[in-house]
Amino acid sequence: MKVKIAVPSKGRISNPSIEILEKAGLGLKDNSNRKLISATYNKNIDIMFARASDIPEFVEEGIVDMGITGVDLIKESEANVKELVDLNFGQTELVLASPEESNINSIEDVNSDMIVATEFPVLTEKYFKNNNLDLKIVTLSGSTEIAPFIGVADLITDLTSTGTTLKMNHLKIIDVILKSSIKLIANHENFKEKNSLIESIATSIKGVIEAERKKLVMMNVESVNLEAVKNVMPSMSGPTISEVLSEKETVAVQAVVDEDEVFNLVNDLRNAGAKDILVMPIERII
C-alpha cells in the first residue's frame, strides 16, 4: 500500500516543504531533477509536485493521499480535508488594504458601492458578507497592489507576511481577514484506509517540528554537584542521569533545551559544577 504526498512545485513554500520531508527521512531519490512524481527513500511513499493552489482539491478528491499547502488555499478552495500538522513556517495574513491617502481606515468606512480586487474571491466574499456588505469583487491573478492606482478597485485583499510590500505600494492595512500557515493535510477516507502509514509520516514530521530550535546538552557532573546542576536545567521533562562513570562518583547528565537558552545555560552549568559540556543539534523528537 503506497501513500502519495503532494508538494508545491515552486514558490516560497516549495523548498521548505522538501527540507522538512528530508529531515523526516523522506528525501527524494533524485532531488536535482524533479519530475511530476518522484520516489523517496521509503519504497511506500512517493512525492507528487503540483501547484500549491491545486493541492487542497487533489487531496479532497483522493488524487493524492496527503499534501502540503497553505491554510489560505485550503479555505479559498473550500476543500474538505483533514489537517494533520502545522509545519510552523510560511505564516502570512490575508488582509484588507486601501490606499494610504484614502479615508478608509476601518471596515466601518467601507460601503457596498466600493470595488475590491483580490486573488481570493471566496474568502473575500465571505468576509464582507460577515460584515453585512455586498461589494463588487474583481478577481486578479497577480499584481493586486496596483489595482487601486489604475482605477480597477477601491480596496484590495492580499496576503502579506511583513506588510513591507503593501507599504512600498502606498497601501495601509484596514483589517486582518485570515491568519495562515503551512499545513500537512490528508484525504479523510484515505486517512482511515492507510492510517498506519499516514500516521507514521505525520509523527515523523511532527518530530522534526518539535526538534526545531532545540538542542541536546550533555555533561559530566560529580555527584556532589548534581542537585545544583539539576536546579539550573530548564529541560523538557527533567534531565536524564546515567549511572556512576568512575570512582569519583561522576554521572552523565543530558537534557533537551530551547536553543535560545543555551548561551546562558552553559555558564550556569559551569558555575554549578558541570564539566565536559557538549551541545548537539537534534533531528527529531518523537
LINLIN-V807592 format. One record per residue. RES is the residue in three letters. PHI is phi as a letter, one per 40 degrees, with the letter a starting at -180 (999 if undefined). PSI is psi as a letter, one per 30 degrees, with the letter a starting at -180 (* if undefined). OMEGA is omega in whole degrees, -180 to 180 (* if undefined). Layout:
BEGIN
res = <RES | RES>
phi = <PHI | PHI>
psi = <PSI | PSI>
omega = <OMEGA | OMEGA>
END
This chain:
BEGIN
res = <MET | LYS | VAL | LYS | ILE | ALA | VAL | PRO | SER | LYS | GLY | ARG | ILE | SER | ASN | PRO | SER | ILE | GLU | ILE | LEU | GLU | LYS | ALA | GLY | LEU | GLY | LEU | LYS | ASP | ASN | SER | ASN | ARG | LYS | LEU | ILE | SER | ALA | THR | TYR | ASN | LYS | ASN | ILE | ASP | ILE | MET | PHE | ALA | ARG | ALA | SER | ASP | ILE | PRO | GLU | PHE | VAL | GLU | GLU | GLY | ILE | VAL | ASP | MET | GLY | ILE | THR | GLY | VAL | ASP | LEU | ILE | LYS | GLU | SER | GLU | ALA | ASN | VAL | LYS | GLU | LEU | VAL | ASP | LEU | ASN | PHE | GLY | GLN | THR | GLU | LEU | VAL | LEU | ALA | SER | PRO | GLU | GLU | SER | ASN | ILE | ASN | SER | ILE | GLU | ASP | VAL | ASN | SER | ASP | MET | ILE | VAL | ALA | THR | GLU | PHE | PRO | VAL | LEU | THR | GLU | LYS | TYR | PHE | LYS | ASN | ASN | ASN | LEU | ASP | LEU | LYS | ILE | VAL | THR | LEU | SER | GLY | SER | THR | GLU | ILE | ALA | PRO | PHE | ILE | GLY | VAL | ALA | ASP | LEU | ILE | THR | ASP | LEU | THR | SER | THR | GLY | THR | THR | LEU | LYS | MET | ASN | HIS | LEU | LYS | ILE | ILE | ASP | VAL | ILE | LEU | LYS | SER | SER | ILE | LYS | LEU | ILE | ALA | ASN | HIS | GLU | ASN | PHE | LYS | GLU | LYS | ASN | SER | LEU | ILE | GLU | SER | ILE | ALA | THR | SER | ILE | LYS | GLY | VAL | ILE | GLU | ALA | GLU | ARG | LYS | LYS | LEU | VAL | MET | MET | ASN | VAL | GLU | SER | VAL | ASN | LEU | GLU | ALA | VAL | LYS | ASN | VAL | MET | PRO | SER | MET | SER | GLY | PRO | THR | ILE | SER | GLU | VAL | LEU | SER | GLU | LYS | GLU | THR | VAL | ALA | VAL | GLN | ALA | VAL | VAL | ASP | GLU | ASP | GLU | VAL | PHE | ASN | LEU | VAL | ASN | ASP | LEU | ARG | ASN | ALA | GLY | ALA | LYS | ASP | ILE | LEU | VAL | MET | PRO | ILE | GLU | ARG | ILE | ILE>
phi = <999 | b | b | b | b | c | b | d | c | a | g | c | b | c | c | d | c | c | c | c | c | c | c | c | g | b | c | c | c | b | c | c | b | c | b | d | b | b | c | b | c | b | c | c | b | b | b | b | c | a | c | d | c | c | c | d | c | c | c | d | c | g | c | b | c | b | a | b | a | c | d | d | c | c | c | c | c | f | c | c | b | c | c | b | a | c | c | g | a | g | c | a | b | c | b | c | b | b | d | d | c | c | c | c | b | a | c | c | c | c | b | c | c | c | b | b | b | a | c | b | c | c | c | c | c | c | d | c | c | c | b | f | b | b | c | c | b | b | c | b | b | i | f | c | c | c | d | c | c | b | g | c | a | c | b | b | b | a | c | a | b | b | g | c | c | c | c | c | c | f | b | b | c | c | a | b | c | a | c | b | a | c | b | c | b | a | c | d | c | c | c | c | c | b | d | c | c | c | c | c | c | c | c | c | c | d | c | c | c | c | c | c | f | b | b | c | b | b | a | b | b | c | d | c | b | c | c | c | c | d | c | b | c | c | c | c | a | g | c | c | b | c | c | d | c | a | c | c | f | b | b | c | b | a | a | c | b | c | d | c | c | c | d | c | c | d | c | c | c | c | c | c | h | c | b | f | c | b | b | b | c | b | c | a | b | b>
psi = <k | l | k | k | k | k | k | k | f | l | a | f | g | e | e | e | e | e | e | e | e | e | f | g | g | h | k | k | f | i | f | f | i | k | l | e | k | k | l | a | f | j | f | g | k | l | k | k | k | l | k | e | f | f | e | e | e | e | e | e | f | g | e | l | e | l | l | k | l | l | e | e | e | e | e | e | f | h | k | j | l | k | k | e | k | k | g | h | l | g | k | l | k | j | l | k | l | l | k | e | f | l | g | j | f | l | f | f | f | k | l | f | f | l | k | k | k | l | f | i | e | e | e | e | e | e | e | e | e | f | g | h | k | i | l | k | k | j | k | l | g | l | h | e | f | f | e | f | f | g | g | e | l | f | l | l | k | l | k | k | e | f | f | e | e | e | e | f | g | h | k | k | k | e | l | k | e | k | k | l | a | k | k | k | l | l | k | e | e | f | e | e | e | h | e | e | e | e | e | e | e | e | e | e | e | e | e | e | e | e | f | k | g | k | k | j | k | k | l | k | k | k | e | f | g | e | e | e | e | e | f | g | j | h | l | e | h | k | l | k | k | a | l | k | f | l | f | g | h | k | l | k | k | l | l | k | l | k | e | f | f | e | e | e | e | e | e | e | e | e | f | f | g | k | l | h | k | k | k | k | l | k | e | l | j | *>
omega = <-178 | 173 | 179 | -178 | 177 | -179 | 178 | -177 | 178 | -180 | -171 | -177 | -177 | -177 | 177 | 178 | 178 | -180 | 179 | 178 | 179 | 179 | 179 | 179 | -178 | 180 | 178 | 178 | 180 | -176 | -178 | -177 | -175 | 175 | 177 | 177 | -179 | 176 | 173 | 179 | 170 | -173 | -177 | -175 | 177 | 177 | 174 | 179 | -178 | 174 | -178 | -178 | 180 | -172 | 178 | 180 | 178 | 179 | -180 | -177 | 179 | 175 | 171 | -179 | -176 | 178 | 175 | -179 | -176 | 176 | 180 | -179 | 176 | -178 | -179 | -179 | -177 | -180 | 178 | -177 | 179 | 178 | -175 | -174 | 168 | -174 | 169 | 171 | 178 | -180 | 178 | 175 | 169 | -173 | 171 | -177 | 178 | 178 | -177 | -176 | -179 | 178 | -179 | -176 | 179 | 180 | 179 | -180 | -178 | 176 | -173 | 176 | -176 | 179 | 179 | 178 | -175 | 168 | -176 | -175 | -178 | 180 | -180 | 179 | 178 | -179 | -178 | 176 | 177 | 177 | 176 | 178 | 180 | -178 | 171 | -178 | 176 | -179 | 178 | 180 | 179 | 179 | -180 | -174 | -176 | -174 | -179 | -174 | 176 | 175 | -180 | -175 | 175 | -176 | 170 | 163 | -174 | 176 | 175 | 177 | -180 | -177 | -176 | -179 | 178 | 180 | 179 | 180 | 174 | 177 | 178 | -180 | 180 | -177 | 175 | -178 | -175 | 171 | -174 | 171 | -177 | -175 | 166 | -176 | -179 | 172 | -175 | -177 | 180 | 176 | 178 | -175 | -178 | -170 | -175 | -178 | 179 | 178 | 178 | 178 | -180 | -180 | 179 | 180 | 175 | 179 | 177 | -179 | -180 | -176 | -180 | 179 | 173 | 177 | 173 | 179 | -179 | -178 | 171 | -177 | 172 | -175 | -178 | -179 | -172 | -178 | 179 | 178 | 180 | -177 | -179 | -177 | 178 | -172 | -177 | -176 | -178 | -178 | 174 | -176 | -178 | 179 | 178 | -176 | -177 | 180 | 178 | -179 | 176 | 180 | 175 | -178 | 176 | -180 | 175 | -178 | 176 | -177 | -177 | 176 | -170 | -175 | -179 | -176 | -178 | 178 | 179 | 180 | 178 | 180 | 179 | 177 | 179 | 179 | 176 | -175 | -179 | 179 | -174 | 175 | 179 | -179 | -179 | 172 | -179 | *>
END
